[in-house]
Amino acid sequence: MRIIQSKEFDSYWEIESKKTKDIETEKSVEKIIEDVREKGDAAVRKYASKFDRSSPQRLEVPLSEAKRAYDELGANDAALIEALELAAEHIKTFCEKQKEQFTNFDYNMEAGLITGQLVIPIEKAAIYIPSGRYKYISSVLMCMIPAFCAGVQEVVLSSPPMHDGLPDRNILAASWVAAETCGVAHNNVFRIFAIGGAQAIAALALGTESVPRVDFIAGPGNKYVAAAKRLLFGEVGIDFIAGPTDVLIITDGSSPNAVEIIAADMLGQAEHDPDARARTLVPSIEFANHVIAALERQLTKLSTGENARASLGAGGLIIVYETKEEAISIANTIAPEHLELQTHHVDSWIPLLKNFGSLFIGEHSAEVLGDYSAGINHTLPTSASARFTGGLSVRSFLKIVTTLRCSFGDGFEKTRHAAEVIARAEGLEGHAQSAAVRK
C-alpha cells in the first residue's frame, strides 16, 4: 500500500496509465480464432480439452438443465434463490425505466422534410460468463436481463463446462432466474452453450456447426477472452475490452465510521485478484495512516486476504489531497470504474465529477450493492475508459437508427440545394447530381 501527496499524483499516473501490449496472449488468441474460423466445432472441442475441465460432445445445453439447477438450488439454498430473485427484479425494473428513455419519433424539420428515429433491438446477443476462481452468478443477471428487456430476439449464454460437461450449476440457475423474471423462460428466447475462453468468443462471433453467430457479445472474462473480443471487434459488436477492476473512494473524513467503511470497500475491490486497483482520496496523512491500520485489522479476518494483500501491495493507493478542486481533478483523471463519494454536502460534488462508470453517493451506498442487488449494472468501463463511455445497459442491446422522409416543399428545396452546393465544394459531382436530379 502506497501513500502519496496530491502533488505527486501526475508522475504516479504517467507511469500507471501506460498500457503494455501482451503480445504472447494476442498471438495465442489469434491462433484460436483462426482454428475456430476454419474448423468450427472441432476446434472448440480441441481447446476445451486443453483449457477447460471437460470437452462435451454436445455443446448446447438443454434449457431443462437450467430449470433443474434452479430447482436444486431452491431446495439446498433458498436464501440464495430469494436474493437472486430480488436482485433480478430490481435489475429488470431499472432496465425498463432505462428503456423508456429510448423512443421512436418523427420530427417535421421543415415543409417537406421529416426526420425520424427508430429504436431497434439487436437480433442475437451472447452473454459470456467465466467460471474460474469465482463464480460470477451476479453477472448472469446483469448481462441477460438488459438483453431481455431490450427485446433481443435470441440471447445466448456461454460458460465453460465443468467436469459433468455442463456450465456451473449456480450459473445455470441464475440464467433461469433471469429468464423467469423477464417472462421469457418458456418462449425459446434464450439458449445455453457449454463453451469457455477465447474459443467461446470466436465461436459466437463467427458461428460454427452448433453455435449460432451473434451480433453482440457482453460479459466479463480473463485476458484471453478480452483479447478475443478486441481482435474480433468489427465482425461482432462488444461491450468493452475489460481491464482490471478498480474503485476510487473520496472522503473528507466527516463520518465517524469513515475509516472502517473505506477499508472494507477497498478490500472488497482488492480481493478480486492481484491486478485489481483500490484507491482512496483522503484529507490528511493522519487519516491515511488510520486507513492503513484499518486495512491491516480487517485483512486478518478476510478469507480472501491473500489476493487482497497482493492487490494492495501491487497497486493500492492513498492520495492525500489539499482542496476539493484538487480531489475532483484527480478523480476525473483516474476515471474509475467505481467512484464512491463519502463527503459532507455530497450534492455539491456531484456536478463536478465527470468520469466514472458508476457513482455511489454517501457512506451507505456501498459499491457491493451495485455489484449485486440494487438494480444498477455492474458491467462497467475499466482502465480509465469511463472518460468516453458508460456501463452496460439496455442501450447496449438497442440500435438507435435514423430515418428521412421527403416530399416537395420549401424546406425540401432548401435542403436539396444546400446538399448540392456542399457536394460540389467537396468535389463529389455524383453526389451533387443526385441532389440536382430531384430539383
DOZA-338667 format. One line per field, with one value per residue (C-alpha): residue number from 1; x, y, z. Coordinates in nm, 2 decimals, always signed. Layout:
BEGIN
n: (NUM;...)
east: (X;...)
north: (Y;...)
up: (Z;...)
//
This chain:
BEGIN
n: (1;2;3;4;5;6;7;8;9;10;11;12;13;14;15;16;17;18;19;20;21;22;23;24;25;26;27;28;29;30;31;32;33;34;35;36;37;38;39;40;41;42;43;44;45;46;47;48;49;50;51;52;53;54;55;56;57;58;59;60;61;62;63;64;65;66;67;68;69;70;71;72;73;74;75;76;77;78;79;80;81;82;83;84;85;86;87;88;89;90;91;92;93;94;95;96;97;98;99;100;101;102;103;104;105;106;107;108;109;110;111;112;113;114;115;116;117;118;119;120;121;122;123;124;125;126;127;128;129;130;131;132;133;134;135;136;137;138;139;140;141;142;143;144;145;146;147;148;149;150;151;152;153;154;155;156;157;158;159;160;161;162;163;164;165;166;167;168;169;170;171;172;173;174;175;176;177;178;179;180;181;182;183;184;185;186;187;188;189;190;191;192;193;194;195;196;197;198;199;200;201;202;203;204;205;206;207;208;209;210;211;212;213;214;215;216;217;218;219;220;221;222;223;224;225;226;227;228;229;230;231;232;233;234;235;236;237;238;239;240;241;242;243;244;245;246;247;248;249;250;251;252;253;254;255;256;257;258;259;260;261;262;263;264;265;266;267;268;269;270;271;272;273;274;275;276;277;278;279;280;281;282;283;284;285;286;287;288;289;290;291;292;293;294;295;296;297;298;299;300;301;302;303;304;305;306;307;308;309;310;311;312;313;314;315;316;317;318;319;320;321;322;323;324;325;326;327;328;329;330;331;332;333;334;335;336;337;338;339;340;341;342;343;344;345;346;347;348;349;350;351;352;353;354;355;356;357;358;359;360;361;362;363;364;365;366;367;368;369;370;371;372;373;374;375;376;377;378;379;380;381;382;383;384;385;386;387;388;389;390;391;392;393;394;395;396;397;398;399;400;401;402;403;404;405;406;407;408;409;410;411;412;413;414;415;416;417;418;419;420;421;422;423;424;425;426;427;428;429;430;431;432;433;434;435;436;437;438;439)
east: (+0.00;+0.14;+0.06;+0.13;+0.06;-0.16;+0.14;+0.30;-0.01;+0.08;+0.41;+0.24;-0.04;+0.20;+0.35;+0.03;-0.17;+0.08;-0.06;+0.17;+0.05;+0.05;+0.20;+0.21;-0.16;-0.26;-0.07;-0.23;-0.57;-0.52;-0.44;-0.75;-0.97;-0.83;-0.87;-1.24;-1.29;-1.16;-1.26;-1.57;-1.69;-1.38;-1.16;-1.39;-1.37;-0.99;-0.93;-1.19;-0.98;-0.67;-0.81;-1.14;-1.25;-1.41;-1.49;-1.85;-1.95;-2.27;-2.20;-2.56;-2.72;-3.09;-3.29;-3.43;-3.08;-3.12;-3.46;-3.32;-3.03;-3.28;-3.49;-3.19;-3.06;-3.40;-3.40;-3.05;-3.01;-3.35;-3.19;-2.97;-3.26;-3.45;-3.16;-3.11;-3.48;-3.48;-3.17;-3.33;-3.65;-3.45;-3.24;-3.55;-3.72;-3.42;-3.38;-3.74;-3.70;-3.39;-3.58;-3.84;-3.57;-3.53;-3.83;-3.92;-4.01;-4.08;-3.99;-4.11;-3.79;-3.94;-4.20;-4.13;-3.86;-3.94;-3.65;-3.70;-3.55;-3.62;-3.51;-3.45;-3.32;-3.02;-3.14;-2.89;-2.67;-2.44;-2.36;-2.02;-1.98;-1.65;-1.61;-1.27;-1.17;-1.51;-1.85;-2.00;-2.36;-2.45;-2.31;-2.56;-2.84;-2.66;-2.60;-2.90;-3.18;-3.09;-3.09;-3.43;-3.57;-3.43;-3.63;-3.33;-3.48;-3.22;-3.00;-2.72;-2.55;-2.20;-2.00;-1.72;-1.81;-1.75;-1.65;-2.00;-1.99;-2.23;-2.18;-2.16;-2.49;-2.54;-2.47;-2.74;-2.98;-2.91;-2.99;-3.33;-3.40;-3.32;-3.54;-3.83;-3.81;-3.84;-4.11;-3.91;-3.81;-4.07;-4.05;-3.74;-3.57;-3.25;-3.01;-2.72;-2.38;-2.10;-1.81;-1.53;-1.24;-1.13;-1.27;-1.62;-1.58;-1.46;-1.75;-2.01;-1.86;-1.80;-2.06;-1.99;-2.20;-2.36;-2.31;-2.51;-2.33;-2.44;-2.44;-2.31;-2.12;-2.12;-1.98;-1.66;-1.36;-0.98;-0.71;-0.77;-1.14;-1.06;-0.80;-1.06;-1.32;-1.06;-0.94;-1.30;-1.45;-1.59;-1.70;-1.91;-2.01;-1.88;-1.95;-1.59;-1.23;-1.23;-0.92;-0.85;-1.14;-1.10;-1.25;-1.18;-1.32;-1.33;-1.37;-1.34;-1.33;-1.66;-1.82;-1.73;-1.73;-1.53;-1.21;-1.37;-1.60;-1.32;-1.10;-1.39;-1.47;-1.10;-1.07;-1.39;-1.23;-0.88;-0.99;-1.08;-0.72;-0.37;-0.43;-0.74;-0.69;-0.82;-0.76;-0.88;-0.85;-0.82;-0.78;-0.47;-0.17;-0.31;-0.63;-0.43;-0.25;-0.58;-0.70;-0.37;-0.43;-0.79;-0.69;-0.44;-0.71;-0.96;-0.72;-0.66;-1.02;-1.06;-1.07;-0.96;-0.68;-0.40;-0.55;-0.64;-0.29;-0.13;-0.35;-0.29;+0.08;+0.09;-0.14;-0.32;-0.30;-0.40;-0.37;-0.37;-0.54;-0.54;-0.85;-1.19;-1.09;-0.77;-0.96;-1.21;-0.94;-0.76;-1.08;-1.17;-0.82;-0.84;-1.19;-1.26;-1.49;-1.65;-1.64;-1.76;-1.83;-1.83;-1.83;-2.02;-2.25;-2.22;-2.45;-2.21;-1.95;-2.17;-2.19;-1.81;-1.74;-1.74;-1.56;-1.68;-1.85;-2.09;-2.12;-2.20;-2.33;-2.29;-2.14;-2.45;-2.42;-2.17;-2.03;-2.12;-2.49;-2.44;-2.24;-2.53;-2.87;-2.96;-3.06;-2.79;-2.55;-2.21;-2.06;-1.87;-1.58;-1.23;-0.88;-1.00;-1.23;-1.51;-1.37;-1.56;-1.82;-2.07;-2.16;-2.37;-2.74;-3.05;-2.90;-2.61;-2.87;-3.05;-2.97;-3.07;-3.11;-3.25;-3.50;-3.57;-3.89;-3.90;-4.17;-4.19;-4.19;-3.98;-3.79;-3.71;-3.59;-3.36;-3.21;-3.17;-3.00;-2.76;-2.66;-2.59;-2.37;-2.18;-2.12;-1.97;-1.75;-1.61;-1.55;-1.81;-2.00;-2.20;-2.34;-2.43;-2.61;-2.80;-2.93;-2.98;-3.19;-3.46;-3.49)
north: (+0.00;+0.34;+0.69;+0.99;+1.36;+1.51;+1.69;+1.35;+1.23;+1.34;+1.15;+0.84;+0.85;+0.89;+0.55;+0.38;+0.47;+0.33;+0.02;-0.25;-0.48;-0.85;-0.99;-1.35;-1.36;-1.19;-1.45;-1.74;-1.60;-1.52;-1.89;-2.00;-1.76;-1.89;-2.25;-2.19;-2.00;-2.29;-2.60;-2.48;-2.72;-2.94;-2.65;-2.56;-2.91;-2.92;-2.61;-2.72;-3.04;-2.82;-2.55;-2.64;-2.91;-3.12;-3.12;-3.21;-3.37;-3.17;-2.80;-2.68;-2.74;-2.82;-2.54;-2.81;-2.83;-2.46;-2.53;-2.84;-2.64;-2.37;-2.63;-2.79;-2.46;-2.37;-2.70;-2.65;-2.28;-2.10;-1.78;-1.76;-1.81;-1.54;-1.30;-1.37;-1.31;-0.98;-0.87;-0.98;-0.79;-0.47;-0.50;-0.56;-0.26;-0.04;-0.17;-0.10;+0.26;+0.29;+0.17;+0.44;+0.69;+0.55;+0.61;+0.62;+0.97;+1.17;+1.53;+1.78;+1.97;+2.19;+2.17;+1.85;+1.74;+1.48;+1.33;+1.04;+0.79;+0.42;+0.21;-0.15;-0.43;-0.63;-0.96;-1.20;-1.13;-1.35;-1.33;-1.48;-1.58;-1.72;-1.99;-1.97;-1.88;-1.72;-1.80;-1.47;-1.56;-1.19;-1.12;-1.36;-1.13;-0.81;-0.91;-1.12;-0.91;-0.59;-0.80;-0.95;-0.61;-0.46;-0.72;-0.91;-1.20;-1.46;-1.44;-1.70;-1.78;-1.93;-2.05;-2.31;-2.67;-2.83;-3.19;-3.30;-3.13;-2.86;-2.50;-2.43;-2.52;-2.18;-2.01;-2.22;-2.15;-1.77;-1.79;-1.94;-1.67;-1.40;-1.56;-1.62;-1.27;-1.13;-1.38;-1.55;-1.88;-2.07;-1.86;-2.00;-1.67;-1.80;-2.08;-2.21;-2.34;-2.51;-2.33;-2.12;-1.90;-1.74;-2.03;-1.94;-1.57;-1.69;-1.94;-1.68;-1.42;-1.64;-1.92;-2.29;-2.60;-2.59;-2.24;-1.95;-1.64;-1.35;-0.97;-0.86;-1.02;-0.89;-1.02;-1.05;-1.27;-1.32;-1.17;-1.43;-1.35;-0.98;-1.03;-1.23;-0.96;-0.70;-0.90;-0.99;-0.64;-0.53;-0.89;-0.87;-0.59;-0.60;-0.43;-0.34;-0.45;-0.53;-0.44;-0.48;-0.38;-0.07;+0.16;+0.52;+0.65;+1.02;+1.11;+1.43;+1.23;+1.38;+1.04;+0.87;+0.54;+0.66;+0.47;+0.13;+0.17;+0.28;-0.01;-0.26;-0.11;-0.11;-0.48;-0.57;-0.45;-0.58;-0.94;-0.99;-1.05;-0.90;-0.67;-0.50;-0.14;+0.00;+0.37;+0.65;+1.02;+1.14;+1.49;+1.43;+1.20;+1.12;+0.99;+0.79;+0.61;+0.53;+0.37;+0.16;+0.04;-0.05;-0.24;-0.45;-0.52;-0.63;-0.83;-1.07;-1.18;-1.20;-1.54;-1.39;-1.19;-1.33;-1.19;-0.86;-0.82;-0.89;-0.63;-0.36;-0.43;-0.40;-0.11;+0.00;+0.38;+0.65;+1.01;+1.30;+1.60;+1.96;+2.11;+1.99;+2.11;+1.90;+1.59;+1.63;+1.69;+1.37;+1.17;+1.29;+1.19;+0.84;+0.79;+0.50;+0.21;+0.26;+0.60;+0.63;+0.98;+0.99;+1.36;+1.63;+1.83;+1.55;+1.71;+1.99;+1.75;+1.55;+1.81;+1.84;+1.47;+1.38;+1.05;+0.73;+0.40;+0.42;+0.68;+0.57;+0.86;+0.87;+0.62;+0.39;+0.35;+0.06;-0.04;-0.40;-0.31;-0.20;-0.52;-0.74;-0.62;-0.25;-0.28;-0.07;-0.26;-0.38;-0.43;-0.10;+0.06;-0.01;+0.13;+0.49;+0.42;+0.59;+0.91;+0.82;+0.55;+0.43;+0.09;-0.19;-0.11;-0.17;+0.08;-0.16;-0.40;-0.14;+0.02;+0.39;+0.44;+0.74;+0.79;+1.06;+1.12;+1.40;+1.55;+1.87;+2.18;+2.49;+2.30;+2.02;+2.25;+2.45;+2.13;+1.97;+2.29;+2.30;+1.94;+2.01;+2.31;+2.13;+1.82;+2.04;+2.21;+1.87;+1.77;+1.49;+1.56;+1.24;+1.35;+1.69;+1.53;+1.30;+1.61;+1.81;+1.55;+1.60;+1.97)
up: (+0.00;-0.10;+0.03;-0.19;-0.17;-0.44;-0.59;-0.67;-0.85;-1.20;-1.20;-1.05;-1.31;-1.60;-1.51;-1.40;-1.71;-1.96;-2.12;-2.24;-2.52;-2.43;-2.75;-2.64;-2.54;-2.87;-3.07;-2.88;-2.93;-3.30;-3.34;-3.16;-3.37;-3.70;-3.59;-3.50;-3.82;-4.02;-3.82;-3.62;-3.35;-3.38;-3.28;-3.00;-2.86;-2.91;-2.70;-2.44;-2.39;-2.35;-2.12;-1.97;-1.71;-1.98;-2.36;-2.41;-2.73;-2.73;-2.69;-2.65;-2.31;-2.29;-2.11;-1.88;-1.72;-1.62;-1.47;-1.29;-1.15;-1.03;-0.85;-0.69;-0.57;-0.43;-0.23;-0.10;-0.06;-0.05;+0.08;-0.23;-0.46;-0.28;-0.31;-0.68;-0.74;-0.55;-0.74;-1.08;-1.01;-0.92;-1.24;-1.45;-1.31;-1.36;-1.72;-1.80;-1.68;-1.89;-2.20;-2.15;-2.24;-2.59;-2.81;-3.18;-3.31;-3.63;-3.64;-3.91;-3.96;-4.23;-4.50;-4.70;-4.46;-4.19;-3.99;-3.75;-3.51;-3.47;-3.17;-3.28;-3.06;-3.17;-3.31;-3.15;-2.84;-2.64;-2.28;-2.17;-1.81;-1.69;-1.42;-1.27;-0.92;-0.86;-1.00;-1.12;-1.09;-1.05;-1.39;-1.54;-1.42;-1.50;-1.86;-1.95;-1.81;-2.00;-2.32;-2.25;-2.15;-2.47;-2.67;-2.82;-3.02;-2.92;-2.61;-2.60;-2.27;-2.29;-1.99;-1.95;-1.90;-1.56;-1.51;-1.60;-1.93;-1.82;-1.70;-1.33;-1.16;-1.00;-1.33;-1.49;-1.20;-1.23;-1.60;-1.52;-1.27;-1.53;-1.79;-1.55;-1.41;-1.76;-1.86;-2.14;-1.98;-2.20;-2.51;-2.68;-2.65;-2.49;-2.55;-2.34;-2.45;-2.25;-2.41;-2.24;-2.31;-2.63;-2.83;-2.70;-2.81;-3.16;-3.19;-3.10;-3.33;-3.63;-3.59;-3.61;-3.70;-3.35;-3.23;-3.38;-3.50;-3.28;-3.34;-3.00;-2.71;-2.35;-2.02;-1.82;-1.88;-1.84;-2.06;-2.33;-2.35;-2.36;-2.64;-2.84;-2.81;-2.92;-3.22;-3.33;-3.28;-3.61;-3.70;-3.39;-3.15;-2.80;-2.47;-2.35;-2.35;-1.98;-1.78;-1.41;-1.18;-0.97;-0.71;-0.61;-0.28;-0.20;+0.17;+0.37;+0.69;+0.81;+0.91;+1.23;+1.05;+0.75;+0.83;+0.87;+0.58;+0.34;+0.45;+0.39;+0.05;-0.06;+0.04;-0.13;-0.46;-0.39;-0.32;-0.69;-0.80;-0.76;-1.06;-0.90;-0.80;-0.48;-0.43;-0.20;-0.17;+0.19;+0.35;+0.57;+0.62;+0.97;+0.81;+0.56;+0.84;+1.01;+0.69;+0.67;+1.02;+0.95;+0.64;+0.84;+1.11;+0.85;+0.64;+0.92;+0.92;+0.54;+0.38;+0.05;+0.23;+0.02;-0.30;-0.13;+0.02;-0.32;-0.49;-0.22;-0.24;-0.62;-0.68;-0.36;-0.32;-0.08;-0.21;+0.03;-0.12;+0.00;-0.17;-0.30;-0.65;-0.64;-0.53;-0.82;-1.07;-0.97;-0.97;-1.32;-1.44;-1.29;-1.44;-1.21;-1.28;-0.94;-0.77;-0.40;-0.27;+0.11;+0.19;+0.37;+0.14;-0.11;-0.37;-0.43;-0.55;-0.80;-1.09;-1.09;-1.13;-1.49;-1.54;-1.37;-1.45;-1.16;-0.88;-0.52;-0.32;+0.06;+0.30;+0.29;-0.09;-0.08;-0.42;-0.33;-0.35;-0.71;-0.77;-0.67;-0.58;-0.61;-0.98;-1.15;-1.37;-1.25;-1.60;-1.62;-1.81;-1.67;-1.73;-1.74;-2.04;-1.83;-1.99;-2.31;-2.23;-1.97;-1.84;-1.99;-2.01;-2.21;-2.46;-2.53;-2.69;-2.89;-3.22;-3.25;-3.62;-3.82;-4.10;-4.36;-4.54;-4.80;-5.03;-5.23;-5.03;-4.94;-4.67;-4.90;-5.18;-4.95;-4.81;-5.15;-5.28;-4.98;-5.03;-5.40;-5.31;-5.04;-5.26;-5.54;-5.28;-5.18;-5.55;-5.54;-5.86;-5.84;-5.50;-5.65;-5.94;-5.70;-5.53;-5.86;-6.03;-5.76;-5.83)
//
